[in-house]
Amino acid sequence: MQPWRIYGSAVKPTMPLELAAGALRMILDNGEIRYVRLGGAEVIRRVYVAVRDRNWRTILPVFSGLKIEQSADSFEITFHARHQSGSIDFEWDGRISGEVTGQVRFEMNGRANSTFMTNRTGFCVLHPSGCAGQACLVEHYDGTDEEGKFPADIAPHQPFRNIRAICHMVGQARIRVAMEGEIFEMEDQRNWSDGSFKTYCRPLELPFPYELRAGEEVSQSITIQLEGDPTTAPAARGKDSSITVDLTGDAHGEWVAHVGISVAEGFDQLDDKSLAQLRSLHPRHLRLELDLTSGGWQEKLASYRDNLKSIGAPIEAALICPDRPAGVLKELAATWEAHGLPVSRWLILSRKSVTTREQVNAAREALSPVENRALFGGGTDADFVAVNRTHPPMELLDLLTFSLNPQVHAFDDLSLMENLEAQSAIIASAVKLSRDCPVCVSPVTLKRRFNPDATAPEEAQAGTLPASVDPRQMSLLAAAWTAGSLARLCRADFLTFFETHGWRGVLQGNSPPALPGLFPAEPGDIFPVYHVLQAFLGFFPEHWSAPLVDRPLELAAIRLQRGERNRLLLANLKPLPQRLRLNLPTEATITVLDGATVDMAYRDAEFWVNANSKRLGETSELELSDYAIASIDWSVT
């Protein structure tokens, strides 16, 4: 059971292979190139082959026949990959070579073994979000060149099209990425909270889904070439150096963000113990979703009423509205008043579109008498990209809302953590889009709750977890990600994380999971994400900030302040130990949630109170084990 509680899987993940091509350094991870670096600068985030079905679902490959030849500054790797799911059967041979000259070439030669519909089959190249605002040169297929920049603000549409190669500078060195075998274009993946700019094949202006017929071949290549003087790049850090956290100055910013949780299905079945644990979490609100486009919402509201009142937090009512909602909203107003539930916000939403003027006007007319201080929010129940492309009527709204998850495009542990980078950029762009109205990110989940881009009905597969469920929800990995997300989203006004219970929740509740072999939780389990939120919410901070961390892909940090009291939350974002160096303003106490204490945390809702604490000096060296969370407390008089 222990690996599940740390990693969300039955085994600890294996470490990727480190490679070098001249001055370029990178890793090989499951048939992909990742984190291509020149000195201390990351120049390419990832190169991989994607096979996506007609609903944009990624069909992950199974690799075989891996052969590796490498030296200190060159390598050659060959392997076979096969993508199989339902009607899709596609296989390809891969060859990745790295030369001492600083050239890396990735070739794929594939073949469809079945006839199937796909939205994308071929290479994707990711540039890191750190490229935002940097100059680049795009070479087009017609022989022309275009000077431009990676977008600083999140671009709603493709910043570059018809790409044959793209170049950018690192010091006096140039990184050129050339694509062959298809037409490529770029999108700003920060729209979906990915920490990257993605250059992908087959332009979206062409019809999709398109058909690959059995026997059809697909051959493509990506070449990364280092040109110029590599010694002008930023210097690389030593592999064994400690991570530093900058705590200079006071925590900054007014405390305005309210953090709550979503109400899960079956909320009315929770026992008194689970309800007490949720009260101890001190959520600032409960997000209650009511689908007003179908029947059953009246019964749901009635059955949940007593438990909602038991927790005592005001309600953020997420209303999935029909196009013409006036009648059903009037019915909701009468029903809500009859139940006497407190409400702080009405989120007026559609399942697959952005909030309309008609919906907002009808909601204000019907619901304003229920609670005249309640805010009216609008936007989307889906990803930020929806409101970035189609702006809601902000002149009629009190706040902008959208949801967030890190797994629209990639699902591995590394991508989960690296995508935290995009969240602060999303908030910055959302503040501009909202015309300085409050920003509400609701909900934040580990996986997508539904697919707004599907072109056909989704097919459930027996014996597998629902598409919205991730077994890492019950792990320290998810807790570390949550700490990183809190740090990145600290400029939002309202945040909703996860659900009250169940396999998308902060605790299991009093019922076992439906598929215990795939999600091995037990009744009464308290997931580590609960303790991260409790350490945050239970402090009742007046101010909070995200201290500077010199390796933000490896460590997350949040500083909370209330009067003379301070709390520093640290989270190791890696499945390996990390050494830290802290300079605190005074002596402190530290409590750690890690592999040694996670079993206790699974049973004790007051873990931070009952776990053993240690003293820290003003200057301290720490080591946090895999995905460990540390809570450090001190007072300044």
C-alpha positions in Angstrom: 0.0 0.0 0.0 2.8 2.4 0.8 3.8 3.2 -2.9 0.2 4.1 -3.6 0.2 6.6 -0.8 3.4 8.3 -2.0 3.3 7.9 -5.8 -0.3 7.0 -6.6 0.8 3.8 -8.2 2.0 0.3 -7.1 5.7 1.0 -7.7 8.1 3.9 -7.4 8.7 5.5 -10.9 12.1 4.8 -12.5 14.5 7.6 -13.2 14.9 8.7 -16.8 18.2 8.3 -18.7 20.4 11.3 -19.0 21.9 12.0 -22.5 24.3 14.5 -24.1 24.7 15.8 -27.7 27.8 18.0 -27.6 26.8 21.0 -25.3 23.2 20.0 -25.2 21.9 17.9 -22.2 18.6 16.2 -22.0 16.8 13.1 -20.7 15.1 10.1 -22.4 11.8 9.3 -20.8 9.5 6.6 -22.3 10.4 7.2 -25.9 10.5 11.0 -25.5 13.1 13.7 -25.3 12.6 16.0 -22.4 14.3 19.0 -20.8 16.8 19.8 -23.5 19.3 22.2 -21.9 22.1 24.4 -22.9 24.1 25.3 -19.8 21.5 26.4 -17.2 18.9 27.3 -19.8 16.1 25.0 -20.8 15.6 25.3 -24.6 13.2 22.6 -25.4 10.7 21.1 -23.0 9.7 17.9 -24.8 9.6 16.1 -28.2 7.2 13.3 -28.6 4.8 11.5 -30.9 1.1 11.9 -30.2 -1.8 9.7 -31.4 -5.1 11.3 -30.5 -8.6 9.9 -31.3 -11.6 11.9 -32.7 -12.3 13.2 -29.2 -8.7 14.4 -28.6 -8.2 11.5 -26.2 -4.5 10.6 -26.2 -3.7 6.9 -26.9 -0.6 6.2 -24.9 2.1 3.9 -26.5 3.6 0.7 -25.3 7.4 0.7 -26.0 9.5 -2.3 -26.9 12.9 -3.2 -28.4 14.8 -0.4 -26.8 18.5 -0.2 -27.8 20.8 2.5 -26.5 24.4 3.4 -27.5 25.8 6.4 -25.9 29.1 8.1 -25.1 29.9 11.3 -23.1 28.6 13.6 -25.8 26.7 11.5 -28.4 24.1 8.8 -28.5 21.9 6.7 -30.8 18.6 5.1 -29.6 16.1 2.9 -31.4 12.8 1.4 -30.2 9.4 0.4 -31.3 6.0 1.9 -30.2 2.5 0.8 -30.6 -0.7 2.7 -29.8 -3.8 0.5 -29.4 -7.3 1.4 -28.1 -10.7 0.5 -29.5 -10.5 0.9 -33.3 -7.1 2.5 -33.2 -4.0 0.5 -33.9 -0.9 2.5 -34.9 2.8 1.5 -34.6 6.0 3.2 -35.4 9.8 2.7 -35.3 11.7 5.5 -33.5 15.3 6.6 -33.9 16.9 9.4 -31.8 20.5 10.4 -32.4 22.6 13.0 -30.8 25.8 14.3 -32.3 28.9 16.0 -30.7 28.1 19.0 -33.0 25.0 19.7 -30.9 22.4 18.1 -33.3 19.6 16.0 -32.0 17.4 14.2 -34.6 14.2 12.3 -33.8 12.7 10.2 -36.6 9.5 8.2 -36.6 8.3 5.8 -39.3 4.8 4.6 -38.7 2.0 2.5 -40.1 -1.7 2.3 -39.4 -2.7 -1.3 -38.7 -6.4 -0.4 -38.8 -8.6 2.2 -40.3 -9.5 4.8 -37.7 -10.4 8.5 -37.2 -7.9 10.7 -35.6 -7.5 14.4 -34.8 -3.7 14.2 -34.7 -1.1 11.6 -35.3 2.5 12.8 -35.4 5.2 14.9 -33.7 4.7 17.6 -31.1 7.5 19.9 -29.9 7.2 21.9 -26.7 9.1 25.1 -26.0 9.1 25.9 -22.2 6.9 28.7 -20.9 10.1 30.5 -19.9 10.3 31.5 -23.6 7.4 33.8 -23.2 8.2 37.2 -24.6 11.5 36.1 -26.2 12.2 36.8 -29.8 12.1 34.0 -32.4 12.4 33.5 -36.1 9.9 31.3 -37.9 10.8 29.7 -41.3 7.8 29.0 -43.4 7.3 26.3 -46.1 7.2 28.9 -48.8 10.7 30.0 -48.1 9.8 33.2 -46.2 11.0 34.1 -42.7 8.9 35.8 -40.0 10.4 37.6 -37.0 8.2 37.4 -34.0 8.0 36.6 -30.2 6.7 33.9 -28.1 3.5 35.4 -26.6 3.9 37.1 -23.2 0.2 37.2 -22.5 -1.6 33.9 -23.2 -2.4 33.9 -26.9 -6.0 32.8 -27.6 -5.2 31.5 -31.1 -2.1 30.1 -32.9 0.8 32.6 -32.8 2.5 31.0 -35.7 1.3 28.9 -38.6 2.8 27.0 -41.6 6.1 26.3 -39.7 9.0 24.6 -41.2 11.5 25.6 -38.5 11.6 27.9 -35.5 14.7 29.5 -34.0 15.5 31.4 -30.8 18.6 32.7 -29.1 20.2 31.6 -25.8 23.1 34.0 -25.2 25.0 34.1 -28.4 23.9 30.6 -29.4 20.9 29.8 -31.6 18.5 26.8 -31.2 16.9 25.8 -34.5 14.1 23.2 -34.5 13.2 21.9 -38.0 10.1 19.8 -38.8 9.7 17.4 -41.8 6.9 15.2 -43.0 3.9 17.4 -42.2 2.7 21.1 -41.9 3.2 22.4 -38.4 1.8 25.3 -36.4 2.0 26.5 -32.8 -0.5 27.0 -30.0 0.0 28.6 -26.6 -0.7 25.6 -24.3 -0.9 27.8 -21.2 -4.5 28.2 -22.3 -5.0 24.7 -20.8 -2.5 25.2 -17.9 0.3 23.4 -19.7 3.7 25.1 -19.1 4.7 25.2 -22.8 4.2 26.4 -26.3 3.3 23.5 -28.5 4.3 23.1 -32.2 2.2 20.3 -33.6 1.5 18.7 -37.0 -1.6 19.0 -39.1 -3.1 22.5 -38.9 -6.4 22.9 -37.2 -7.8 24.7 -40.2 -7.8 21.4 -42.0 -10.8 19.1 -41.4 -10.7 16.9 -38.3 -11.2 14.2 -37.4 -9.5 12.7 -40.5 -9.1 9.1 -41.5 -6.0 7.0 -41.4 -6.5 3.9 -43.5 -5.1 0.5 -42.7 -1.6 0.2 -44.3 -1.1 4.0 -44.6 2.4 5.1 -43.6 3.4 8.2 -41.6 7.0 9.4 -41.6 8.2 12.5 -39.8 11.3 13.9 -38.2 12.3 16.7 -35.8 15.9 18.1 -35.8 17.2 20.3 -33.0 20.4 22.1 -34.0 22.7 24.1 -31.8 24.5 26.9 -33.7 26.9 29.6 -32.4 28.8 29.9 -29.1 27.3 27.6 -26.4 29.6 29.1 -23.7 27.5 32.3 -23.7 24.5 30.4 -22.2 23.7 30.8 -18.5 25.9 28.5 -16.4 24.4 25.2 -15.2 23.9 24.5 -11.5 25.7 21.7 -9.8 23.5 18.6 -9.7 24.0 18.1 -5.9 23.6 21.8 -4.9 20.9 22.7 -2.4 17.7 24.4 -3.4 17.4 27.9 -1.8 14.2 29.6 -0.7 14.3 33.4 -0.5 12.4 34.6 2.6 13.7 38.2 2.6 11.0 40.7 3.5 7.4 40.2 4.7 4.7 38.2 3.0 3.0 40.6 0.6 -0.5 41.2 -0.7 -3.8 41.5 1.0 -5.5 38.3 2.1 -8.5 38.2 -0.3 -8.5 34.7 -1.7 -11.1 32.3 -0.4 -10.3 28.6 -0.8 -13.1 26.0 -0.7 -14.0 22.5 -1.9 -16.6 21.1 -4.2 -19.5 19.0 -3.0 -19.2 15.4 -4.4 -22.0 13.2 -5.6 -23.4 11.2 -2.7 -22.7 14.1 -0.2 -26.0 13.2 1.6 -24.5 9.8 2.5 -21.6 11.0 4.5 -21.4 10.0 8.1 -20.9 12.3 11.1 -17.1 11.5 11.3 -16.5 12.6 7.7 -18.6 15.7 8.2 -16.6 16.6 11.3 -13.3 16.1 9.3 -14.7 18.5 6.6 -15.6 21.1 9.2 -12.0 20.8 10.6 -10.7 21.7 7.2 -12.3 25.2 7.6 -13.3 25.6 3.9 -14.3 29.2 3.0 -17.0 27.9 0.8 -18.6 24.8 -0.7 -19.1 24.6 -4.5 -22.4 23.0 -5.2 -23.1 22.2 -8.9 -26.7 22.1 -10.0 -27.5 21.1 -13.6 -30.6 23.1 -14.4 -30.8 21.6 -18.0 -32.1 18.3 -16.7 -34.2 17.0 -13.9 -33.2 16.0 -10.4 -31.6 19.2 -9.2 -34.5 19.8 -6.8 -34.1 16.4 -5.1 -30.3 16.9 -4.9 -30.7 20.3 -3.2 -33.2 18.9 -0.7 -31.1 15.8 0.1 -27.8 17.8 0.5 -29.4 20.6 2.6 -28.7 19.2 6.1 -25.1 18.3 5.4 -24.4 21.6 3.8 -25.7 23.4 6.9 -23.7 21.0 9.1 -20.4 22.2 7.6 -21.6 25.8 7.8 -19.6 27.3 4.9 -21.4 29.6 2.5 -22.2 28.1 -0.9 -20.7 28.9 -4.3 -23.6 27.7 -6.5 -22.4 26.6 -9.9 -25.5 26.6 -12.1 -25.4 24.8 -15.5 -28.0 26.8 -17.3 -30.0 26.3 -20.5 -29.8 28.9 -23.2 -33.1 30.5 -22.1 -33.0 30.0 -18.3 -35.5 32.5 -16.9 -38.2 29.9 -15.9 -35.9 27.4 -14.2 -33.9 30.2 -12.4 -37.2 31.5 -10.9 -38.0 28.0 -9.7 -34.5 27.7 -8.3 -34.9 31.0 -6.4 -38.1 29.8 -4.7 -36.6 26.4 -3.9 -33.3 27.9 -2.5 -35.2 30.4 -0.2 -37.4 27.5 1.1 -34.2 25.6 2.2 -32.6 28.7 3.8 -29.1 28.0 2.5 -26.4 30.7 2.6 -25.0 31.7 -0.8 -22.0 33.8 -1.5 -21.7 33.5 -5.3 -23.8 32.4 -8.2 -21.7 31.0 -11.1 -23.8 31.2 -14.2 -22.5 28.6 -16.6 -23.1 26.5 -19.7 -21.5 23.1 -20.2 -19.9 23.7 -23.5 -20.1 27.5 -24.1 -19.3 30.8 -22.5 -21.9 32.6 -20.3 -24.3 34.7 -22.4 -25.9 38.1 -21.7 -29.4 36.5 -21.6 -28.2 34.0 -18.9 -26.7 36.7 -16.7 -29.7 39.0 -17.0 -32.1 36.2 -16.2 -30.0 35.1 -13.2 -29.8 38.6 -11.8 -33.6 39.1 -12.1 -34.4 35.8 -10.5 -31.7 35.3 -7.9 -30.8 38.8 -6.6 -33.7 38.8 -4.1 -32.4 35.5 -2.5 -29.2 37.2 -1.2 -28.5 40.8 -2.3 -24.9 40.5 -1.3 -24.2 37.5 -3.5 -21.9 38.0 -6.4 -22.7 36.9 -10.0 -19.9 35.2 -11.9 -19.7 34.0 -15.4 -17.3 32.5 -17.9 -16.9 28.8 -18.5 -17.1 25.5 -16.6 -14.2 24.3 -18.8 -10.7 25.5 -19.4 -9.4 29.1 -19.5 -9.0 28.9 -23.3 -12.8 29.2 -23.7 -13.0 32.7 -22.1 -9.7 33.7 -23.7 -11.2 33.1 -27.1 -14.8 34.2 -26.4 -15.0 36.9 -23.8 -18.1 36.8 -21.5 -20.1 40.0 -20.9 -17.9 41.3 -18.0 -19.9 44.5 -17.8 -22.8 42.5 -16.5 -20.7 40.3 -14.1 -19.1 40.6 -10.7 -16.4 38.1 -11.4 -14.8 35.9 -14.1 -14.7 32.1 -13.5 -13.1 29.1 -15.3 -11.9 25.7 -14.2 -8.3 24.3 -14.2 -6.6 20.9 -14.4 -3.1 20.0 -15.5 -3.9 17.0 -17.7 -5.5 18.1 -20.9 -2.6 17.1 -23.0 -0.2 15.0 -20.9 -0.7 12.7 -18.0 2.8 11.6 -16.6 4.2 12.7 -13.3 6.8 15.1 -14.9 4.2 16.9 -16.9 1.8 17.2 -13.9 4.4 19.1 -12.0 5.9 21.2 -14.8 2.5 22.4 -15.8 2.3 24.3 -12.5 4.4 27.0 -14.3 1.4 28.0 -16.4 -1.0 28.8 -13.5 0.4 32.2 -12.6 0.4 33.2 -16.2 -3.3 32.2 -16.4 -4.1 34.4 -13.4 -2.2 37.4 -14.9 -4.1 37.0 -18.2 -7.4 36.4 -16.5 -7.1 39.6 -14.4 -6.6 41.6 -17.6 -9.6 39.9 -19.3 -11.8 40.4 -16.3 -11.4 44.2 -16.4 -10.1 44.0 -12.8 -13.1 42.1 -11.5 -12.3 39.2 -9.1 -11.1 36.0 -10.6 -12.6 32.7 -9.5 -10.8 29.4 -10.4 -13.5 26.8 -9.8 -12.9 23.9 -9.6 -9.2 23.0 -9.6 -9.0 19.2 -10.2 -6.3 16.7 -11.0 -8.0 15.5 -14.2 -10.6 17.0 -16.5 -14.2 16.5 -15.3 -15.6 16.3 -18.8 -14.4 16.8 -22.4 -15.7 20.0 -24.0 -13.9 19.2 -27.3 -15.4 15.8 -28.0 -16.6 15.3 -31.6 -18.5 12.1 -30.7 -19.9 10.4 -27.5 -17.3 9.1 -25.2 -17.3 5.3 -24.7 -16.8 4.0 -21.2 -14.6 1.0 -20.9 -15.6 -1.7 -18.3 -13.1 -2.3 -15.6 -11.3 1.0 -16.0 -11.4 4.2 -13.9 -13.6 7.0 -15.2 -11.8 9.5 -17.4 -12.1 12.1 -14.6 -10.4 9.9 -11.9 -6.7 9.7 -11.2 -5.4 7.3 -8.6 -2.7 9.8 -7.7 -5.5 11.8 -5.9 -4.8 9.7 -2.8 -1.0 10.2 -2.9 1.7 12.5 -1.6 2.3 13.4 -5.2 -1.1 15.0 -5.4 -0.5 16.8 -2.1 2.8 18.3 -3.4 1.0 19.4 -6.6 -1.7 21.0 -4.6 0.9 23.1 -2.6 2.5 24.1 -5.9 -0.9 25.1 -7.3 -1.7 27.2 -4.2 1.6 29.0 -4.6 0.9 29.7 -8.3 -2.7 30.7 -7.9 -2.1 33.0 -5.0 -3.3 36.1 -6.9 -6.7 34.7 -7.6 -9.7 35.8 -5.5 -11.6 32.6 -5.1 -10.3 29.0 -5.5 -12.1 25.7 -5.3 -10.0 22.5 -4.9 -11.1 19.0 -5.5 -14.2 17.4 -3.9 -15.4 16.7 -0.4 -14.9 12.9 -0.6 -14.5 10.0 -3.0 -11.9 9.4 -5.7 -11.8 13.1 -6.6 -11.9 14.2 -3.0 -9.8 15.2 0.0 -10.9 12.1 1.9 -12.5 8.8 1.0 -15.5 9.1 3.3 -17.4 6.2 4.8 -17.8 4.1 1.6 -15.2 2.1 -0.3 -14.2 3.0 -3.9 -16.0 1.3 -6.7 -12.8 -0.1 -8.1 -10.5 -0.8 -5.1 -7.9 -2.6 -7.3 -7.3 0.5 -9.3 -8.0 3.1 -6.5 -7.0 1.2 -3.3 -8.4 3.5 -0.7 -10.4 2.4 2.3 -13.4 3.9 4.2 -12.2 6.5 6.6 -8.9 7.3 4.7 -7.8 10.9 4.8 -5.8 11.8 1.7 -2.7 13.9 1.9 -4.3 16.7 -0.1 -6.6 17.3 2.9 -3.6 18.0 5.1 -2.1 20.5 2.6 -5.4 22.4 2.5 -5.8 22.2 6.3 -2.3 23.6 6.9 -3.2 26.5 4.6 -6.9 27.1 5.7 -6.4 26.3 9.4 -3.8 29.0 9.7 -6.4 31.7 8.8 -3.7 33.9 7.1 -4.1 37.6 6.6 -1.3 37.7 3.9 0.3 35.1 1.8 3.0 35.0 -0.9 5.0 32.6 -3.0 8.7 33.0 -1.9 11.3 32.9 -4.7 12.7 29.3 -5.2 15.7 29.0 -7.5 14.5 25.6 -8.9 10.7 26.0 -9.1 10.2 22.8 -11.0 11.6 20.9 -8.0 10.2 22.7 -5.0 7.0 24.7 -4.2 6.9 27.2 -1.3 4.0 29.2 0.3 4.5 31.8 3.1 1.5 32.6 5.3 1.4 35.4 7.8 -1.1 36.3 10.5 0.0 39.0 12.9 3.3 37.9 14.4 2.8 34.2 13.3 4.4 32.8 10.2 4.0 29.5 8.4 6.1 28.3 5.5 4.8 25.3 3.5 7.3 23.5 1.4 6.6 20.7 -1.1 9.1 18.5 -2.9 7.8 18.2 -6.5 10.1 15.2 -7.3 10.1 11.5 -6.6 13.6 11.7 -5.1 15.1 13.5 -2.1 15.8 17.2 -2.3 18.3 19.2 -0.2 17.2 22.6 0.9 18.9 25.6 2.5 16.8 28.0 4.6 17.6 31.3 6.2 14.8 31.9 8.7 14.3 35.1 10.6 14.3 33.2 13.9 14.2 29.7 15.3 11.2 27.6 14.1 9.5 24.2 14.4 9.0 21.9 11.5 6.5 19.0 10.9 6.9 16.8 7.9 4.3 14.7 6.0 6.3 12.1 4.0 6.6 8.4 3.4 7.5 7.8 7.1 4.4 9.7 8.4 1.8 9.2 5.6 0.2 6.2 7.3 -0.5 8.3 10.3 -1.9 11.1 8.2 -4.3 8.7 6.5 -6.0 8.2 9.8 -5.5 11.4 11.8 -7.4 14.6 10.7 -5.3 16.5 13.2 -2.0 15.3 11.8 -0.2 18.7 12.0 -1.1 18.9 15.7 -0.3 15.3 16.7 2.8 14.5 14.6 6.3 14.9 16.0 7.8 18.3 15.4 11.5 19.3 15.4 13.3 22.5 16.1 15.1 24.4 13.3 17.8 27.0 13.7 17.8 30.3 11.7 20.1 28.7 9.2 19.1 25.2 8.4 19.9 22.4 5.9 17.0 20.1 5.2 16.3 17.1 3.1 12.8 16.4 2.0 12.1 12.9 0.7 9.9 12.0 -2.3 6.9 14.4 -2.6 7.3 15.4 1.1 5.4 18.3 2.6 6.9 20.4 5.4 5.1 22.9 7.6 7.5 25.4 9.3 6.2 27.7 12.0 7.7 30.7 13.8 6.7 34.0 15.4 8.4 37.4 15.1 8.0 39.7 18.1 
